[in-house]
Amino acid sequence: MSKISKCLSLCLTFLLAAIAISAFIMGCETMDKYSYKPEFQLTVNEIVKYPRASSIEKEISTISGEKIWINVNPLLHSSEIKKIQISPIDREETTFDLILTLDHHGRLIWMQLSNQYSNSRLAFVIDGICYKTFTPEQMIINKDDEPIVRIKGPLDKTIAEKLAEYSEKNYGFYHKEK
């Protein structure tokens, strides 16, 4: 074999190795983007007082072990919650309220449900478990002139912090750039 053939063969080998390595690295990045599974997903669901066992009703557990029936179509979902912040209720900072920053769609939903369900209780559901029931309050404007929603606790510190930690990741998961 001539020197030119050996050189071409060596260059081709390096080129193929570089392509294989870059394909592997790009594949890993792509896999990493889509391998995230949302955790601590928050939904607000309508409580069904008189279940008819229809396909849109489901019995779920509460944090205390009781069972309640909810409409499986959430009124509000993590996909409309941009960010969750926590606000301590007591001096010891063991229980918290949640402060939700909603996207435009979420704000419209909240305006509607805070009026429609002003005399009803809704289920506050995290990953399929009802943590509390509550009556939605009107949106308020914070010091930055941004509309926010306060969901009054008490929620324990661990749950509140996890909801706050995962809220932006979950919102990003549902709003990936295409």
HUBEL-V746570 format. One record per pair of residues at least 24 apart in sequence whose C-alpha atoms are under 8 Angstrom apart, sorted by the first residue. I is the first residue (numbers start at 1). J is the second residue. Records with the same first field share a line. If there is no record, write none. Layout:
I: J  J
//
This chain:
36: 173
38: 166  169  170  173
39: 127  166  170
40: 126  127  162  163  166  167
41: 77  78  126  127  163  167  170
42: 77  78  124  125  126  127  163
43: 74  75  76  77  78  124  125  126
44: 74  75  76  77  122  123  124  125
45: 70  71  72  73  74  75  76  122  123  124  125
46: 70  71  74  75  121  122  123
47: 71  121  122  123
60: 128  129  130
61: 128  129  130
62: 129  130  131  132
63: 129  130  131  132
70: 123
75: 109  113
76: 106  109  110
78: 167  170  171
79: 170  171  174  175
80: 104  105  106  171
81: 106  167  168  171
82: 167  168  171
83: 164  167  168  171
84: 163  164  165  167  168
85: 164
86: 160  161  164
89: 153  154
93: 157
94: 156  157
95: 153  154  155  156  157
96: 152  153  154  155  156  157  160
97: 150  151  152  153  154  155  160
98: 150  151  152  153  160
99: 148  149  150  151
100: 148  149  150  151
101: 147  148  149
102: 148  149
107: 147
110: 138  139
111: 138  139
114: 138
//
